Amino acid sequence: MLLSLSVAACVNDTETTTTTTTTSLTTQLEYLNPVFEPVLADPAIILDADGYYYVFGTQDYGLWGDTYSTKYIPILRSLDLVNWEYAGSVFTMATRPIWGTPNAGLWAPDIVKIGETYNLYYSLSTWGDPNPGIGVATASHPLGPWTDHGKLFDSNSIGVNNSIDPSVFVDDDEKVYMIWGSFRGIYGLELTVDGLALKDGSNAINTKVRLAGYDTSTQWNGSTYEAAYLIKINGLYYLFLSSGTCCDGHNSSYNVKVARSDTPLGVYYDDLGRSMLAGNRGYQVLIGSSYFAGPGHNSIIQDKNGDYWLVYHAFDMSEPANLGNTPRRSLMIDKLVWNESGWPRVFGAMPSNRLTIAPST
């Protein structure tokens, strides 16, 4: 991470007025990816009324040092999206949820504010877990204290294999939706207005909707998707999804695609008009490069100028391979640019690797 302050002088004069010169001094913040190290994966971002941006993510075990060794779902904060600091955690060793498979870890959270309450959704899973699930905790401030409400559902109860990676979206009509799933099918359903339960209760196993990928009965398929994230712009719903291998270090093929719909639960189509109910589809938002491998699992934030910023993780290829081949994923940001047809991607569809103008905060 690098901070640069560029100074520019603006002189106002005209051909007819040579006696008056007005000079103003401005500063321009720039950034260099990654914007936070040590490491944090699967970032979920929110802006609080206190002026801070907060990111919640997956802790990469064994790489945080003593300061982070007992923390679960670490929290970062920043005033400018460039300079980040560790600010706490949702859980500790003593308070972590234990309702899932024995030895399950906390993965891939999402954060949303409903009314005056912050809802933190989390995955509870082991690697290759036959029955992972999704839970929820609440707080009145992003830094907590957090109250765990336990399990919303697990894979068996909802009928979706590999039920991880929750993403929750509050629509303009205050209806609350969850989208989730990993490398089989991406599914969606409606939650209660407080986001703490399934609107259809136990019947949600029958009313859930497949939004992307194949039916959950299929085997793991890297051409499908995980890490869903939903935003609404000009009446259209944009569903961001990650494909490829997330966790192979320098060999990771993770990348981000997007599709859109006129309703939150689909059908979603890509830029070629193809339904997302298959693999290898979606408009390409972000792919890896020789500088950063496996970029993905994004969230999105809007700056004060109305620009949208992709917040994601990637492997830094400048690190030694013995580090890059561990789950050492670092925090990255890049601006979304929209084409004439209304499709977003980062510039060049690859992570920026040079000094870049920072968000307006």
For each residue, the residues with C-beta under 8 A, 3 or more apart:
1: 31 32 34 35 36 37 82 83 84
2: 30 31 32 355
3: 29 30 31 82 83
4: 29 30 355
5: 27 28 29
6: 27 28 30
7: 25 26 27
8: 25 26 28
9: 23 24 25
10: 22 23 24 26
11: 21 22 23
12: 21 22
13: 17 18 20 21
14: 17
15:
16:
17: 13 14 20
18: 13
19:
20: 13 17
21: 11 12 13
22: 10 11 12
23: 9 10 11
24: 9 10
25: 7 8 9
26: 7 8 10
27: 5 6 7
28: 5 6 8 357 358
29: 3 4 5 80 82 357 358
30: 2 3 4 6 355 356 357 358
31: 1 2 3 35 81 82 333 355 356 358
32: 1 2 35 354 355 356
33: 292 314 330 332 333 334 351 352 353 356
34: 1 37 314 316 330 331 332
35: 1 31 32 81 82 83 84 331 332 333
36: 1 40 76 84 330 331
37: 1 34 316 330 331
38: 60 63 64 65 68 330
39: 60 63 64 327 328 329 330 331
40: 36 43 55 57 58 59 60 74 76 313 329 330 331
41: 57 58 60 297 313 327 329
42: 57 58 107 108 109 165 227 297 313
43: 40 55 56 57 297 298 299 311 312 313 331
44: 55 56 57 109 110 111 299
45: 53 54 55 111 299 300 301 311
46: 53 54 111 112 113 118 142 301
47: 52 53 54 301
48: 51 52 53 54 141 142
49:
50:
51: 48 79
52: 47 48 77 78 79 142
53: 45 46 47 48 77 78 79 81 301 361
54: 45 46 47 48 75 76 77 87 111 142 143
55: 40 43 44 45 75 76 77 78 84 311 331
56: 43 44 73 74 75 90 109 110 111 120
57: 40 41 42 43 44 73 74 76 109 313 331
58: 40 41 42 73 106 107 108 109
59: 40 64 68 71 72 73 74 89 106
60: 38 39 40 41 63 64 326 327 328 329
61: 64 105 327
62: 326
63: 38 39 60 326 327 328
64: 38 39 59 60 61 67 68 69 71 74
65: 38 68 69
66: 69
67: 64 86
68: 38 59 64 65 71 74 86
69: 64 65 66
70: 92 93
71: 59 64 68 74 88 89 91 92
72: 59 89 90 91 92 93 96 106
73: 56 57 58 59 89 90 91 106 109 120 122
74: 40 56 57 59 64 68 71 86 88 89
75: 54 55 56 86 87 88 89 90 142 143
76: 36 40 54 55 57 84 85 86 87 331
77: 52 53 54 55 84 85 87 142 143
78: 52 53 55 81 82 83 84 85
79: 51 52 53 83 361
80: 29 83 358 359 361
81: 31 35 53 78 301 303 309 311 333 358 359 361
82: 1 3 29 31 35 78 333 358 359
83: 1 3 35 78 79 80
84: 1 35 36 55 76 77 78 331
85: 76 77 78
86: 67 68 74 75 76
87: 54 75 76 77 143
88: 71 74 75 143 144
89: 59 71 72 73 74 75 92
90: 56 72 73 75 106 109 120 122 137 144 146
91: 71 72 73 95 96 97 106 137 146 148
92: 70 71 72 89 95 96
93: 70 72 96
94:
95: 91 92 146 148
96: 72 91 92 93 106
97: 91 100 106 122 124 135 148 150
98: 104
99: 124 133 135 150 151
100: 97 104 124 125 129 131 132 133 151 154
101: 104 124 125 126 129 130 131 132
102:
103: 126
104: 98 100 101 124 125 126 129 132
105: 61 124 125 126
106: 58 59 72 73 90 91 96 97 109 122 123 124
107: 42 58 122 123 124 125 164 165
108: 42 58 122 123 164 165 166 227 297
109: 42 44 56 57 58 73 90 106 120 121 122 123 166
110: 44 56 120 121 166 167 168 299
111: 44 45 46 54 56 118 119 120 121 142
112: 46 118 119 121 168 169 170 195
113: 46 116 117 118 119
114: 117 119 170 176 193 194 195
115: 194
116: 113 140
117: 113 114 138 139 140 194
118: 46 111 112 113 138 139 140 141 142
119: 111 112 113 114 136 137 138 168 195 196
120: 56 73 90 109 110 111 136 137 138 139 146
121: 109 110 111 112 134 135 136 152 166 167 168 178
122: 73 90 97 106 107 108 109 134 135 136 137 166
123: 106 107 108 109 132 133 134 163 164 165 166
124: 97 99 100 101 104 105 106 107 132 133 134 135 151
125: 100 101 104 105 107 129 132 133 164
126: 101 103 104 105 129 132
127:
128:
129: 100 101 104 125 126 132 162
130: 101 155
131: 100 101 154 155 156
132: 100 101 104 123 124 125 126 129 154 155 162 163 164
133: 99 100 123 124 125 151 152 153 154 155 157 163
134: 121 122 123 124 151 152 153 154 163 164 166 178 180
135: 97 99 121 122 124 148 149 150 151 152
136: 119 120 121 122 148 149 150 152 195 196
137: 90 91 119 120 122 146 147 148 149
138: 117 118 119 120 146 147 149 196
139: 117 118 120 142 143 144 145 146 147
140: 116 117 118
141: 48 118 144
142: 46 48 52 54 75 77 111 118 139
143: 54 75 77 87 88 139
144: 88 90 139 141
145: 139
146: 90 91 95 120 137 138 139
147: 137 138 139
148: 91 95 97 135 136 137
149: 135 136 137 138 196
150: 97 99 135 136
151: 99 100 124 133 134 135 154
152: 121 133 134 135 136 178 197 198
153: 133 134 157 158 163 198 204
154: 100 131 132 133 134 151 157 158 163
155: 130 131 132 133 158 159 160 161 162 163
156: 131 159
157: 133 153 154 202 205
158: 153 154 155 163 187 204 205 208
159: 155 156 205 208 216
160: 155 163 180 181 184 185 187 208 216
161: 155 184 216 217
162: 129 132 155 181 182 183 184 220
163: 123 132 133 134 153 154 155 158 160 180 181 182
164: 107 108 123 125 132 134 180 181 182 226
165: 42 107 108 123 180 181 182 226 227 228 297
166: 108 109 110 121 122 123 134 178 179 180
167: 110 121 178 179 180 227 228 229 230
168: 110 112 119 121 176 177 178 179 191 195
169: 112 176 177 178 179 230 231 232 264
170: 112 114 174 175 176 177 195
171: 174 175 176 177 232 264
172: 232
173:
174: 170 171 193
175: 170 171 190 193 264
176: 114 168 169 170 171 190 191 192 193 194 195
177: 168 169 170 171 188 189 190 191 230 264 265
178: 121 134 152 166 167 168 169 188 189 190 191
179: 166 167 168 169 186 187 188 211 228 230 239
180: 134 160 163 164 165 166 167 186 187 188 228
181: 160 162 163 164 165 184 185 186 187 213 216 225 226 228
182: 162 163 164 165 226 227
183: 162 213 220 221 222 224 225 226
184: 160 161 162 181 213 214 215 216 217 218 219 220 221 224
185: 160 181 210 211 212 213 214 215 216 218 224
186: 179 180 181 210 211 212 213 224 225 226 228 239 241 276
187: 158 160 179 180 181 208 209 210 211 216
188: 177 178 179 180 208 209 211 264 265 266
189: 177 178 198 199 200 204 207 208 209 265
190: 175 176 177 178 198 199 200 265
191: 168 176 177 178 195 196 197 198 199
192: 176 195 196 197 198 199
193: 114 174 175 176
194: 114 115 117 176 197
195: 112 114 119 136 168 170 176 191 192
196: 119 136 138 149 191 192
197: 152 191 192 194 201
198: 152 153 189 190 191 192 201 202 204
199: 189 190 191 192 204
200: 189 190 203 204 206 207
201: 197 198 204
202: 157 198 205
203: 200 206 207
204: 153 158 189 198 199 200 201 207 208
205: 157 158 159 202 208
206: 200 203
207: 189 200 203 204
208: 158 159 160 187 188 189 204 205
209: 187 188 189 265 266
210: 185 186 187 213 215 216 277
211: 179 185 186 187 188 228 239 265 266 267 268 276 277
212: 185 186 224 225 228 239 241 259 268 276 277 281
213: 181 183 184 185 186 210 221 224 225 276 277 278 279
214: 184 185 218 221 224 277 278 279
215: 184 185 210 218
216: 159 160 161 181 184 185 187 210
217: 161 184
218: 184 185 214 215 221
219: 184
220: 162 183 184
221: 183 184 213 214 218 224 279
222: 183 243 244 245 253
223: 243 279 280
224: 183 184 185 186 212 213 214 221 243 279
225: 181 183 186 212 213 228 241 242 243 257 276 282
226: 164 165 181 182 183 186 241 242 243 246 297
227: 42 108 165 167 182 240 241 242 296 297 298
228: 165 167 179 180 181 186 211 212 225 239 240 241
229: 167 239 240 241 298 299 300
230: 167 169 177 179 237 238 239 240 264
231: 169 237 238 240 300 308
232: 169 171 172 235 236 237 238 264
233: 236 238
234: 342
235: 232 262
236: 232 233 260 261 262 342
237: 230 231 232 260 261 262 263 264 268
238: 230 231 232 233 258 259 260 344
239: 179 186 211 212 228 229 230 258 259 260 261 266 268 276
240: 227 228 229 230 231 256 257 258 285 298 300
241: 186 212 225 226 227 228 229 256 257 258 259 276 282
242: 225 226 227 246 254 255 256 257 296 297 298
243: 222 223 224 225 226 254 255 256 257 280 282 296
244: 222 252 253 254 255 294 296
245: 222 248 251 252 253 254 294
246: 226 242 252 254 294 296 297
247: 252 294 327
248: 245 251 252 253 294 325
249: 252 293 294 315 321 324 325 326 328
250: 293 315 317 321 324 325
251: 245 248 293 325
252: 244 245 246 247 248 249 288 293 294 315
253: 222 244 245 248 288 294
254: 242 243 244 245 246 288 293 294 295 296 297 314
255: 242 243 244 284 285 286 287 288 294 295 296
256: 240 241 242 243 284 285 286 287 295 296 298 310 312
257: 225 240 241 242 243 270 281 282 283 284 285
258: 238 239 240 241 270 282 283 285 343 344
259: 212 238 239 241 268 269 270 276 281 282 283
260: 236 237 238 239 268 269 342
261: 236 237 239 264 265 266 267 268 269
262: 235 236 237
263: 237 266
264: 169 171 175 177 188 230 232 237 261
265: 177 188 189 190 209 211 261
266: 188 209 211 239 261 263 276
267: 211 261 275 276 277
268: 211 212 237 239 259 260 261 275 276
269: 259 260 261 273 274 275 276
270: 257 258 259 273 274 276 281 282 283
271: 283 341 343
272: 281
273: 269 270
274: 269 270 278 281
275: 267 268 269 278 281
276: 186 211 212 213 225 239 241 259 266 267 268 269 270 281 282
277: 210 211 212 213 214 267
278: 213 214 274 275 281
279: 213 214 221 223 224
280: 223 243
281: 212 257 259 270 272 274 275 276 278
282: 225 241 243 257 258 259 270 276
283: 257 258 259 270 271 343 345
284: 255 256 257 287 345 349
285: 240 255 256 257 258 310 336 344 345 346 349
286: 255 256 295 296 298 310 312 334 345 346 349 350 351
287: 255 256 284 295 349 350
288: 252 253 254 255 292 293 294 295 314 350 351
289: 292 293 350 351 353
290: 317
291: 316 317 318 350 351 353
292: 33 288 289 295 314 315 316 317 332 350 351 353
293: 249 250 251 252 254 288 289 314 315 317 324
294: 244 245 246 247 248 249 252 253 254 255 288 314 315 329
295: 254 255 256 286 287 288 292 312 313 314 332 350 351
296: 227 242 243 244 246 254 255 256 286 312 313 314
297: 41 42 43 108 165 226 227 242 246 254 312 313
298: 43 227 229 240 242 256 286 310 311 312
299: 43 44 45 110 229 311 312
300: 45 229 231 240 308 309 310 311 336
301: 45 46 47 53 81 308 309 311 359
302: 306 307 308 309
303: 81 306 307 309 359 360 361
304: 360 361
305: 360
306: 302 303
307: 302 303 335 336 359 360
308: 231 300 301 302 335 336 344
309: 81 300 301 302 303 333 334 335 336 359
310: 256 285 286 298 300 333 334 335 336 346
311: 43 45 55 81 298 299 300 301 331 332 333
312: 43 256 286 295 296 297 298 299 332 333 334
313: 40 41 42 43 57 295 296 297 329 330 331 332
314: 33 34 254 288 292 293 294 295 296 329 330 332 351
315: 249 250 252 292 293 294 319 324 328 329 330
316: 34 37 291 292 319 324 328 330
317: 250 290 291 292 293 324
318: 291
319: 315 316 323 324 328
320: 323 324
321: 249 250 324 325
322: 325 326
323: 319 320 326 328
324: 249 250 293 315 316 317 319 320 321 328
325: 248 249 250 251 321 322
326: 60 62 63 249 322 323
327: 39 41 60 61 63 247
328: 39 60 63 249 315 316 319 323 324
329: 39 40 41 60 294 313 314 315
330: 33 34 36 37 38 39 40 313 314 315 316
331: 34 35 36 37 39 40 43 55 57 76 84 311 313
332: 33 34 35 292 295 311 312 313 314 351
333: 31 33 35 81 82 309 310 311 312 359
334: 33 286 309 310 312 346 347 351 352 356
335: 307 308 309 310 346 347 356 359
336: 285 300 307 308 309 310 344 345 346
337: 344 345 346 347
338: 342 343 344
339: 342 343 344 345
340:
341: 271
342: 234 236 260 338 339
343: 258 271 283 338 339
344: 238 258 285 308 336 337 338 339
345: 283 284 285 286 336 337 339 349
346: 285 286 310 334 335 336 337 349 350 351 352
347: 334 335 337 352
348:
349: 284 285 286 287 345 346
350: 286 287 288 289 291 292 295 346 353
351: 33 286 288 289 291 292 295 314 332 334 346
352: 33 334 346 347 356
353: 33 289 291 292 350
354: 32
355: 2 4 30 31 32
356: 30 31 32 33 334 335 352
357: 28 29 30
358: 28 29 30 31 80 81 82 361
359: 80 81 82 301 303 307 309 333 335
360: 303 304 305 307
361: 53 79 80 81 303 304 358
